[in-house]
C-alpha cells in the first residue's frame, strides 16, 4: 500500500462511530443480475470485435449458478469466529431482470421485467440456485440477501440504447447481455445505464421511486423477509430516494460514499461519517476494505485487505470488505471462481489467526449494533 493510500485509509477511519468489537462484514453487490450469459456468447462477442475481454465484469460475471454457490459455501463452512458463526457474505441482490422475450414482442416499444425466480429457470445450471441459496446460504447465514435494486440497469437509458443504431448494443441485446460499454458510435457524454437509480433530471424521480417500491416488495416476496439495508447499483443515487426507502423498511445505507447525480450530468461525491444519520434516522457506514481478485489476478489482495482490516480495527471501526459477486463466478472462466475461493480461504484463515476474537456479521446486523449504541447513548445522556 503506497503512502498516499495509507494516509487516506487512516483519515477516513478516524471520525465517526466506534466500537471495541472486531467486526468483519463482507458486502457483495450484483447478486441476481444477469451479465454475460455463457462462454459461447462471450467468445461470439469477442470475435465480433466487442471488447468484453477488456472489462473484468463482462469477462467473468454471470448469473450465479448452483456450482458457484456450492464452491463458495464450502469455503465459508470451513471457518468459524469466536461465537461459532461462519463467515457471512451480505449478498446485495436485485430481484428482477429484463424480460427479453416480451420486449422483443413489443418491438422494443415497452419495457418488461421478470423476477429472478423466472430468470433462474432460463439458464442452465440454475434451476436449484434459489433453493440452494435459501436452504444453505440463508439458513446458515452464509449468503445473506439485502436490497440492491429492482434490476441492475436504468430502464430509460437501457431502452434508449437498445433502440439505437449502435452495433455493440444491438449485439448485446440479441445475445441477452447487459453490456454497459460505450462504443465510438455513442455520444461522449452518454451516461452508463448500469446505474439503476441515476438520473439526468429531477423529473425522473417519480419513476425511480416507483421502481424502488416494486423492488422492495418483490424482495420480501422472494426471500421471505424485508431488507433493512440498501446500496444502490454503482453507489449512484439521489437523496430523494431516502423517503421511499424509509417508508418501505430501509434503516441503513451501506453507501457512506455516495455518488449523487448533478445538474451538469456529472456526479457529486458525498462522504458521510461512520454512524451518521440523515433526517429520517437512516444510518450510514463505509466500506473500508477491498477484496476484488477478478479485477487483477496479479495483485496481492490478501495482504492488501489484511492491511486495511488492521487500519479499521486500529481506529475502532468494523472492517467492511467490498467484494462483488463477479469474484465468485465461474460460468465463463471456472478458474476465476477457483482463484478467488483460494484467496478467500487464505484471507479468512489469516484473519482468524491474527484476530481470534473476530466476529463475522452481516450488514443488517452491523446496522442494528450501530443503531442500538446510538439509542443507548441518547438514553444515558
For each residue, the residues with C-beta under 8 A, 3 or more apart:
1: 5 6 9 304 307 308
2: 5 6
3: 6 7
4: 7 8
5: 1 2 8 9
6: 1 2 3 9 10 311
7: 3 4 10 11
8: 4 5 11 12
9: 1 5 6 12 13 288 308 311
10: 6 7 13 14 311 314 315
11: 7 8 14
12: 8 9 15 271 286 288
13: 9 10 288 311 312 314 315 317
14: 10 11 315
15: 12 273 274
16: 273 274 275 276 317
17: 273 274 275 285 317 370 373 374
18: 274 315 316 317
19: 23 316 317 318 369 373
20: 316
21: 318 359 369
22: 313 319 355 357 358 359
23: 19 318 319 358 359 361 366 369
24: 87 309 318 319 321 351 358 359 360 361
25: 88 90 318 319 320 321 360 361 362 363 365 366
26: 87 88 89 90 291 321 323
27: 89 90 92 231 254 287 320 321 322 323 363
28: 31 89 90 91 92 323 324 325 327 328
29: 92 148 231 233 324 325
30: 33 35 61 92 94 148 152 233 324 325 326
31: 28 64 91 92 93 94 143 145 148 325
32: 63 64 93 94 95 96 97 116 119 148
33: 30 63 94 97 151 152 178 325
34: 37 62 63 97 98 119 176 177 178
35: 30 57 58 61 62 63 177 178 326
36: 41 42 52 58 59 60 61 62 177 331 332
37: 34 41 62 63 123 175 176 177
38: 41 42 62 331 332
39: 42 43 331 332 333
40: 43 44
41: 36 37 38 44 45 175 176 177
42: 36 38 39 45 46 52 53 58 59 332
43: 39 40 46 47
44: 40 41 47 48 175
45: 41 42 48 50 52 171 172 175 177
46: 42 43 49 50 51 52 53
47: 43 44
48: 44 45 171
49: 46
50: 45 46 168 171 172 179 181
51: 46 54 55 181
52: 36 42 45 46 55 58 59 177 179 181
53: 42 46 58 59
54: 51 59
55: 51 52 58 59 181
56: 59 60 61 294 295 326
57: 35 60 61 180 324 326
58: 35 36 42 52 53 55 61 177 179 180 181
59: 36 42 52 53 54 55 56 332 333
60: 36 56 57 294 326 327 329 332 333 336
61: 30 35 36 56 57 58 294 324 325 326 329 332
62: 34 35 36 37 38 65 329 331 332
63: 32 33 34 35 37 119 120 123 126 129 331
64: 31 32 68 69 126 129 133 325 328 329
65: 62 68 69 123 125 126 129 329 330 331
66: 69 70 125 126 127 128 129 132
67: 70 71 125 330 337
68: 64 65 71 72 328 329 330 331 337
69: 64 65 66 72 73 129 132 133 136 137 143
70: 66 67 73 74 132
71: 67 68 74 75 328 330 337 338 341
72: 68 69 75 76 89 142 143 328 341
73: 69 70 76 77 136 137 140 142 143
74: 70 71 77 78 341
75: 71 72 78 79 341 344 345 348
76: 72 73 79 86 87 88 89 142
77: 73 74 86 140 142
78: 74 75 345 348
79: 75 76 86 87 348 349 352
80: 84 85 86
81: 84 85 86 87 352 358 359 360
82: 356 357 358 359
83: 359
84: 80 81
85: 80 81 88 141 359 360
86: 76 77 79 80 81 140 141 142 360
87: 24 26 76 79 81 142 348 360
88: 25 26 76 85 141 142 143 144 360 361 362
89: 26 27 28 72 76 142 143 144 323
90: 25 26 27 28 144 145 146 229 362 363 364
91: 28 31 137 143 144 145 146 325
92: 27 28 29 30 31 145 146 147 148 231 254 363
93: 31 32 116 145 146 147 148 219 223
94: 30 31 32 33 97 116 148 149 150 151 152 196 215 233
95: 32 115 116 147 150 151 215 218 219 222
96: 32 113 114 115 116 119 150 151 215 218
97: 32 33 34 94 113 114 116 119 151
98: 34 103 111 112 113 114 151 153 158
99: 102 103 112 113 114 118
100: 103 104 173 176
101: 104 105
102: 99 105 106 112
103: 98 99 100 106 108 110 111 112 162
104: 100 101 107 108
105: 101 102
106: 102 103 109 110 112
107: 104
108: 103 104 159 162 163
109: 106
110: 103 106
111: 98 103 155 158 159
112: 98 99 102 103 106
113: 96 97 98 99 150 151
114: 96 97 98 99 118 119
115: 95 96 118 119 218 221 222
116: 32 93 94 95 96 97 119 120 130 222
117: 120 121 130 222
118: 99 114 115 121 122
119: 32 34 63 96 97 114 115 116 122 123 126
120: 63 116 117 123 126 127 129 130
121: 117 118 126 127
122: 118 119 126
123: 37 63 65 119 120 126
124:
125: 65 66 67 129 331
126: 63 64 65 66 119 120 121 122 123 129
127: 66 120 121
128: 66 131 132
129: 63 64 65 66 69 120 125 126 132 133
130: 116 117 120 133 134 222
131: 128 134 135
132: 66 69 70 128 129 135 136 137
133: 64 69 129 130 136 137 138 143 145
134: 130 131 137 138 139 223 224
135: 131 132 138 139
136: 69 73 132 133 139 140 142
137: 69 73 91 132 133 134 140 142 143 144
138: 133 134 135 141 143 144 145 223
139: 134 135 136
140: 73 77 86 136 137
141: 85 86 88 138 144 362
142: 72 73 76 77 86 87 88 89 136 137
143: 31 69 72 73 88 89 91 133 137 138
144: 88 89 90 91 137 138 141 362 363 364
145: 31 90 91 92 93 133 138 219 223 227
146: 90 91 92 93 227 228 229 230 231 254 362 363 364
147: 92 93 95 215 216 219 227 229 230 250
148: 29 30 31 32 92 93 94 152 230 231 232 233
149: 94 152 196 197 211 212 215 232 233
150: 94 95 96 113 196 211 212 214 215 218
151: 33 94 95 96 97 98 113 155 196 215
152: 30 33 94 148 149 178 194 196 233
153: 98 157 158 178 193 194 196 233
154: 157 158 191 192 193 194 195 196 197 198
155: 111 151 158 159 207 211
156: 159 160 204 207
157: 153 154 160 161 190 191 192 193 198
158: 98 111 153 154 155 161 162 178 193
159: 108 111 155 156 162 163
160: 156 157 163 164
161: 157 158 164 166 169 193
162: 103 108 158 159 169 170 172 173
163: 108 159 160
164: 160 161 169 186
165: 170 185
166: 161 169 170 183 185 186
167: 170 171 183 185
168: 50 171 172 179 181 183 185
169: 161 162 164 166 172 173 179 183
170: 162 165 166 167 173 174
171: 45 48 50 167 168 174 175 177
172: 45 50 162 168 169 175 177 178 179
173: 100 162 169 170 176 177
174: 170 171
175: 37 41 44 45 171 172
176: 34 37 41 100 173
177: 34 35 36 37 41 45 52 58 171 172 173
178: 33 34 35 152 153 158 172 194
179: 50 52 58 168 169 172
180: 57 58 192 193 194
181: 50 51 52 55 58 168
182: 186 190 192
183: 166 167 168 169 186
184:
185: 165 166 167 168
186: 164 166 182 183 190
187: 190
188:
189: 265
190: 157 182 186 187
191: 154 157 195 198 200 265
192: 154 157 180 182 195 198 234
193: 153 154 157 158 161 180
194: 152 153 154 178 180 233 234
195: 154 191 192 198 232 233 234 236
196: 94 149 150 151 152 153 154 211 232 233 234
197: 149 154 208 211 212 232 233 236 237 238 241
198: 154 157 191 192 195 234 236 237 261
199: 202 204 205 208 238 261
200: 191 204 261 265
201: 204
202: 199 205 240
203: 206
204: 156 199 200 201 207 208
205: 199 202 208 209 238 240 241
206: 203 209 210
207: 155 156 204 210 211
208: 197 199 204 205 211 212 238 240 241
209: 205 206 212 213 240 241 244
210: 206 207 213 214
211: 149 150 155 196 197 207 208 214 215
212: 149 150 197 208 209 215 216 241 244 245 248
213: 209 210 216 217 244 248
214: 150 210 211 217 218
215: 94 95 96 147 149 150 151 211 212 218 219
216: 147 212 213 219 220 226 227 245 248 249 250
217: 213 214 220 221 248
218: 95 96 115 150 214 215 221 222
219: 93 95 145 147 215 216 222 223 226 227
220: 216 217 223 224 225 226 227
221: 115 217 218
222: 95 115 116 117 130 218 219
223: 93 134 138 145 219 220 227
224: 134 220
225: 220
226: 216 219 220 248 249
227: 145 146 147 216 219 220 223 230 249 250 364
228: 146 249 250 251 252 364 367
229: 90 146 147 250 251 252 253 254 363 364 367
230: 146 147 148 227 245 250 252 253 254
231: 27 29 92 146 148 235 253 254 255
232: 148 149 195 196 197 235 236 237 241 255 258
233: 29 30 94 148 149 152 153 194 195 196 197 236
234: 192 194 195 196 198 259
235: 231 232 255 257 258 259
236: 195 197 198 232 233 258 259 260 261 267
237: 197 198 232 241 255 258 259 260
238: 197 199 205 208 241 260 261
239: 242 260 278
240: 202 205 208 209 243 244
241: 197 205 208 209 212 232 237 238 244 245
242: 239 245 246 278 280 282
243: 240 246 247 280
244: 209 212 213 240 241 247 248
245: 212 216 230 241 242 248 250 282
246: 242 243 249 250 251 280 281 282
247: 243 244
248: 212 213 216 217 226 244 245
249: 216 226 227 228 246
250: 147 216 227 228 229 230 245 246 253 282
251: 228 229 246 281 282 283 367 371
252: 228 229 230 282 283 284 285 363 364 366 367 370 371
253: 229 230 231 250 256 258 272 278 282 283 284 285
254: 27 92 146 229 230 231 285 287 320 363
255: 231 232 235 237 258 284
256: 253 271 272 273 274 276 284 285 286 287
257: 235 269 270 271 272 286 287
258: 232 235 236 237 253 255 269 270 271 272
259: 234 235 236 237 267 268 269 270
260: 236 237 238 239 267 268 269 270
261: 198 199 200 236 238 265 267 268
262: 265 266 267 268
263:
264:
265: 189 191 200 261 262
266: 262
267: 236 259 260 261 262
268: 259 260 261 262
269: 257 258 259 260
270: 257 258 259 260
271: 12 256 257 258
272: 253 256 257 258 276 284 286
273: 15 16 17 256 276 284
274: 15 16 17 18 256 284 285 286 317 370
275: 16 17 283 284 285 370 373 374
276: 16 256 272 273 283 284
277: 281 282 283 284 374
278: 239 242 253 281 282 284
279:
280: 242 243 246
281: 246 251 277 278
282: 242 245 246 250 251 252 253 277 278
283: 251 252 253 275 276 277 367 370 371 374
284: 252 253 255 256 272 273 274 275 276 277 278
285: 17 252 253 254 256 274 275 318 320 366 367 370
286: 12 256 257 272 274 320
287: 27 254 256 257 290 320 321 322
288: 9 12 13 308 311 312 317 319 320
289: 305 308 309 312 319 320 321 322
290: 287 301 304 305 308 321 322 323
291: 26 301 305 321 322 323 327 343 344 347
292: 295 296 301 322 323 324 327
293: 296 297 299 301 327 339 340 343
294: 56 60 61 297 324 326 327 336 340
295: 56 292 299
296: 292 293 299
297: 293 294 339
298:
299: 293 295 296 304
300: 303 304
301: 290 291 292 293 304 305 343 347
302: 305 306 343 346 347 350
303: 300 306 307
304: 1 290 299 300 301 307 308
305: 289 290 291 301 302 308 309 321 347
306: 302 303 309 310 347 350 351 354
307: 1 303 304 310 311
308: 1 9 288 289 290 304 305 311 312 319
309: 24 289 305 306 312 313 319 321 351 355
310: 306 307 313 314
311: 6 9 10 13 288 307 308 314 315
312: 13 288 289 308 309 315 317 318 319 320
313: 22 309 310 316 317 319 355
314: 10 13 310 311
315: 10 13 14 18 311 312
316: 18 19 20 313
317: 13 16 17 18 19 274 288 312 313
318: 19 21 23 24 25 285 312 361 366
319: 22 23 24 25 288 289 308 309 312 313
320: 25 27 254 285 286 287 288 289 312 363 366
321: 24 25 26 27 287 289 290 291 305 309
322: 27 287 289 290 291 292
323: 26 27 28 89 290 291 292 327
324: 28 29 30 57 61 292 294 327
325: 28 29 30 31 33 61 64 91 328 329
326: 30 35 56 57 60 61 294 329 336
327: 28 60 291 292 293 294 323 324 336 340
328: 28 64 68 71 72 325 337 340 341
329: 60 61 62 64 65 68 325 326 332 336 337
330: 65 67 68 71 333 334 335 336 337 338
331: 36 38 39 62 63 65 68 125
332: 36 38 39 42 59 60 61 62 329 336
333: 39 59 60 330 336
334: 330 337 338
335: 330 338 339
336: 60 294 326 327 329 330 332 333 339 340
337: 67 68 71 328 329 330 334 340 341
338: 71 330 334 335 341 342
339: 293 297 335 336 342 343
340: 293 294 327 328 336 337 343 344
341: 71 72 74 75 328 337 338 344 345
342: 338 339 345 346
343: 291 293 301 302 339 340 346 347
344: 75 291 340 341 347 348
345: 75 78 341 342 348 349
346: 302 342 343 349 350
347: 291 301 302 305 306 343 344 350 351
348: 75 78 79 87 344 345 351 352
349: 79 345 346 352 353
350: 302 306 346 347 353 354
351: 24 306 309 347 348 354 355 358
352: 79 81 348 349 355 356 358
353: 349 350 356
354: 306 350 351
355: 22 309 313 351 352 358
356: 82 352 353
357: 22 82
358: 22 23 24 81 82 351 352 355
359: 21 22 23 24 81 82 83 85
360: 24 25 81 85 86 87 88
361: 23 24 25 88 318 365 366 369
362: 25 88 90 141 144 146 365 366
363: 25 27 90 92 144 146 229 252 254 320 366 367
364: 90 144 146 227 228 229 252 367 368
365: 25 361 362 368 369
366: 23 25 252 285 318 320 361 362 363 369 370
367: 228 229 251 252 283 285 363 364 370 371
368: 364 365 371 372
369: 19 21 23 361 365 366 372 373
370: 17 252 274 275 283 285 366 367 373 374
371: 251 252 283 367 368 374 375
372: 368 369 375 376
373: 17 19 275 369 370 376 377
374: 17 275 277 283 370 371 377 378
375: 371 372 378 379
376: 372 373 379 380
377: 373 374 380 381
378: 374 375 381
379: 375 376
380: 376 377
381: 377 378
